């Protein structure tokens, strides 16, 4: 029997990507309960393949005892596209179907603070305009209180 494919989700972080892996489901039942691969094998090995513009790179094999787990791939170049695929194997079963490729972009500091400067500038500009209008009103330049002649009142 082939293991896989695992379900993979990735999210961007600062010069890294966070890879969340959900192990494939098994089709084995015991007492009408669907067994997980961890129930069957106790622990599983996985290999993450990282695809970049210059090729594919297999990361070292790691082991898990959890159905859903995360790992962070660090020291990536910011603003570059990275794709990952995960292959899950067991000590007694090396036959595996790799996951579909999932892609994301490693963030940079500038990207995280992208909206901070424009929003702060807009708030400052708005406060300056409101302050100027208040001063002009207090000085009598705008919205003058025009006194009507006594016979019109």
C-alpha atoms as one frame of an Amber mdcrd trajectory, in Angstrom:
protein
   0.000   0.000   0.000   1.200   3.485  -0.830   1.287   6.219   1.804   0.108
   9.643   0.821  -0.283  12.146  -0.335  -0.027  14.367   2.729  -2.042  17.586
   2.903   0.279  20.625   2.875  -0.389  24.305   3.615   2.209  27.039   3.678
   2.240  30.576   5.030   4.841  33.289   4.713   6.970  34.610   7.536  10.018
  36.881   7.720  12.670  35.335   5.400  10.978  31.964   5.919   7.930  29.866
   5.166   5.857  27.924   7.680   4.849  24.480   6.394   1.845  22.773   8.025
   1.515  19.085   7.223  -1.473  16.816   7.781  -0.594  13.153   7.423  -2.503
  11.116   4.856  -5.508   9.181   6.083  -5.372   5.416   6.307  -8.080   3.014
   5.208  -7.571   0.565   8.071 -10.320   0.083  10.651 -10.293  -1.529  14.058
 -13.604  -1.984  15.905 -15.285   0.332  13.350 -12.782   3.107  14.167 -10.669
   4.491  11.342  -7.033   4.188  12.408  -4.574   6.986  11.758  -1.142   6.294
  10.326   0.298   7.140  13.771  -1.986   4.453  15.305  -0.578   1.947  12.826
   3.125   2.910  12.559   3.691   4.908  15.827   5.991   7.357  13.995   6.512
   8.396  10.401   9.373   9.928   8.457   8.896  12.845   6.113  11.046  14.685
   3.614  10.290  18.203   2.404  11.419  19.053  -1.109  11.907  22.778  -1.650
  11.628  24.054  -5.224  13.196  27.419  -6.104  14.018  29.174  -9.348  17.352
  27.313  -9.436  16.001  23.783  -8.879  14.737  21.337  -6.268  16.425  20.769
  -2.916  15.576  17.842  -0.621  15.783  18.724   3.047  17.002  16.201   5.634
  14.534  13.492   6.619  12.666  14.163   9.853  10.356  12.109  12.068   6.920
  12.874  13.500   4.484  11.268  15.922   1.692  13.794  15.284  -1.165  13.774
  12.769  -0.882  17.522  12.097   2.356  19.400  12.645   4.307  22.422  11.434
   7.886  23.146  10.552   9.594  26.379   9.528  12.052  26.604   6.641  14.309
  29.533   7.513  17.081  31.607   5.957  15.252  32.106   2.674  15.677  35.040
   0.345  12.910  37.623   0.808  10.359  38.278  -1.938  11.150  35.027  -3.737
   8.709  32.267  -4.617   9.238  28.906  -2.914   7.295  25.685  -3.481   7.223
  22.642  -1.222   6.179  19.026  -1.594   6.168  16.494   1.251   6.803  12.755
   1.018   5.759  10.592   3.983   7.218   7.111   4.624   7.164   4.579   7.450
   9.901   2.250   8.637   7.887  -0.699   7.289   6.521   1.058   4.199   8.763
   3.101   1.907   6.132   3.381  -0.861   4.849   6.941  -0.935   2.947   9.422
  -3.085   4.355  12.967  -2.715   1.975  15.816  -1.924   0.985  18.384  -4.505
   3.298  21.404  -4.757   2.263  24.358  -2.593   3.891  27.739  -3.206   4.412
  30.973  -1.292   6.689  33.993  -1.072   9.074  34.576   1.831   8.366  38.035
   3.257  10.804  40.837   3.880  10.754  43.571   6.551   9.656  46.159   3.993
   6.674  44.029   3.020   5.465  43.677   6.600   5.585  47.444   7.182   4.175
  48.201   3.736   1.038  50.025   4.924   2.379  51.576   8.123   4.043  54.651
   6.546   1.189  55.617   4.160  -1.463  55.208   6.889   0.565  57.279   9.391
   1.150  59.979   6.752  -2.574  60.119   5.889  -3.535  60.488   9.572  -0.967
  63.278  10.080  -2.193  65.104   6.968  -5.818  64.823   8.106  -4.970  66.210
  11.569  -3.037  69.115  10.000  -5.979  70.008   7.708  -8.450  69.847  10.600
  -6.143  71.996  12.755  -5.804  74.592   9.988  -9.591  74.715   9.485 -10.137
  75.157  13.239  -7.615  78.024  13.341  -9.227  79.686  10.300 -12.671  79.382
  11.909 -11.432  80.814  15.210  -9.758  83.674  13.336 -12.978  84.501  11.550
 -11.697  83.701   8.054 -14.276  80.998   7.343 -17.844  80.400   8.521 -18.256
  83.995   9.667 -21.151  84.709  11.941 -22.965  87.240   9.795 -25.217  89.486
  11.794 -28.537  90.106  10.176 -30.088  93.599  10.233 -32.402  94.114  13.198
 -35.534  94.472  11.057 -34.933  90.991   9.402 -34.572  89.284  12.784
